[in-house]
């Protein structure tokens, strides 16, 4: 997300809109990652149902089941 468009909910909306498409494509689980220090991405993923699995090499790993 470009800096001037951050903190407006665009990323969360894009992810929310992508999840039904993933379900229609038959994708059962989606792995999303973000940097440990990226609070915005972490919040976006968690807001859309991401379940934290673990951290590896400075990346947080989340799983989402498309709704």
TIGUBA-462764 format. One record per atom (N, C-alpha, C): residue in one letter; x, y, z. Coordinates in steps of 0.02 Angstrom, whole numbers, padded with zeros to 5 digits, always signed. Layout:
<sites>
AXYZ...
</sites>
This chain:
<sites>
X+00043-00058+00000X+00000+00000+00000X+00045+00061+00000X+00032+00107-00045X+00074+00167-00047X+00061+00209+00016X+00111+00244+00039X+00105+00281+00102X+00045+00327+00106X+00028+00361+00052X-00027+00409+00056X-00095+00375+00061X-00099+00310+00049X-00162+00273+00052X-00167+00230+00114X-00117+00231+00157X-00117+00189+00216X-00167+00214+00268X-00188+00169+00311X-00232+00183+00368X-00302+00206+00346X-00323+00182+00288X-00390+00199+00263X-00433+00136+00254X-00406+00078+00270X-00444+00016+00265X-00442-00017+00197X-00401+00009+00151X-00398-00019+00084X-00371-00091+00083X-00318-00103+00121X-00288-00170+00122X-00337-00221+00153X-00369-00201+00207X-00418-00246+00239X-00475-00262+00192X-00499-00212+00155X-00554-00223+00108X-00531-00268+00051X-00471-00257+00026X-00445-00299-00029X-00440-00371-00007X-00415-00383+00053X-00410-00451+00079X-00479-00481+00089X-00524-00443+00118X-00593-00467+00129X-00626-00485+00063X-00614-00447+00010X-00644-00460-00055X-00611-00521-00089X-00549-00535-00074X-00514-00591-00104X-00534-00658-00074X-00554-00658-00011X-00569-00721+00023X-00627-00760-00009X-00683-00729-00028X-00736-00768-00061X-00713-00796-00129X-00670-00759-00163X-00645-00783-00228X-00602-00846-00216X-00561-00844-00165X-00519-00902-00148X-00563-00963-00133X-00617-00951-00095X-00663-01006-00079X-00694-01035-00143X-00715-00991-00188X-00745-01014-00252X-00695-01054-00293X-00631-01039-00286X-00579-01075-00322X-00560-01141-00288X-00591-01154-00230X-00578-01216-00195X-00517-01215-00149X-00494-01156-00134X-00436-01150-00089X-00461-01157-00017X-00437-01208+00017X-00462-01223+00084X-00430-01180+00139X-00367-01166+00132X-00331-01125+00181X-00282-01080+00145X-00272-01020+00173X-00226-00972+00143X-00174-00954+00195X-00111-00958+00175X-00056-00937+00219X-00037-00866+00201X-00040-00822+00251X-00018-00753+00243X+00039-00740+00291X+00087-00700+00268X+00144-00683+00311X+00153-00608+00312X+00185-00584+00365X+00204-00514+00369X+00266-00509+00413X+00301-00454+00407X+00360-00443+00449X+00338-00436+00522X+00381-00459+00567X+00366-00456+00639X+00349-00385+00661X+00382-00335+00632X+00372-00266+00655X+00320-00228+00615X+00281-00262+00573X+00231-00228+00531X+00162-00233+00564X+00149-00187+00609X+00086-00188+00647X+00025-00180+00602X+00031-00140+00550X-00026-00129+00505X-00046-00193+00468X+00002-00228+00441X-00013-00291+00406X-00040-00343+00455X-00010-00346+00513X-00034-00393+00564X-00107-00379+00581X-00124-00316+00591X-00194-00298+00607X-00241-00315+00550X-00219-00303+00488X-00260-00319+00430X-00275-00393+00426X-00224-00433+00435X-00232-00506+00431X-00277-00530+00488X-00265-00507+00548X-00306-00528+00605X-00378-00505+00599X-00389-00446+00572X-00457-00420+00562X-00497-00464+00514X-00462-00497+00469X-00495-00540+00420X-00493-00614+00439X-00482-00628+00502X-00486-00697+00527X-00422-00736+00528X-00366-00703+00518X-00302-00738+00519X-00287-00765+00588X-00265-00828+00590X-00247-00861+00652X-00171-00870+00652X-00140-00840+00702X-00067-00841+00707X-00043-00913+00718X+00006-00933+00678X+00036-01000+00685X+00102-00995+00723X+00150-00958+00693X+00215-00949+00724X+00254-00896+00686X+00316-00885+00708X+00361-00838+00674X+00422-00877+00652X+00444-00860+00591X+00503-00892+00562X+00544-00839+00525X+00606-00834+00543X+00651-00787+00508X+00624-00717+00504X+00595-00692+00558X+00570-00624+00560X+00502-00613+00528X+00469-00668+00509X+00402-00664+00478X+00351-00698+00522X+00294-00666+00531X+00237-00696+00567X+00196-00734+00515X+00174-00795+00532X+00135-00837+00487X+00064-00843+00513X+00016-00830+00469X-00055-00834+00486X-00091-00879+00435X-00141-00914+00459X-00185-00953+00415X-00255-00924+00417X-00286-00921+00358X-00356-00899+00353X-00394-00952+00314X-00453-00969+00339X-00499-01013+00303X-00548-00967+00267X-00549-00967+00201X-00593-00921+00164X-00666-00931+00183X-00701-00876+00195X-00772-00879+00213X-00816-00875+00152
</sites>
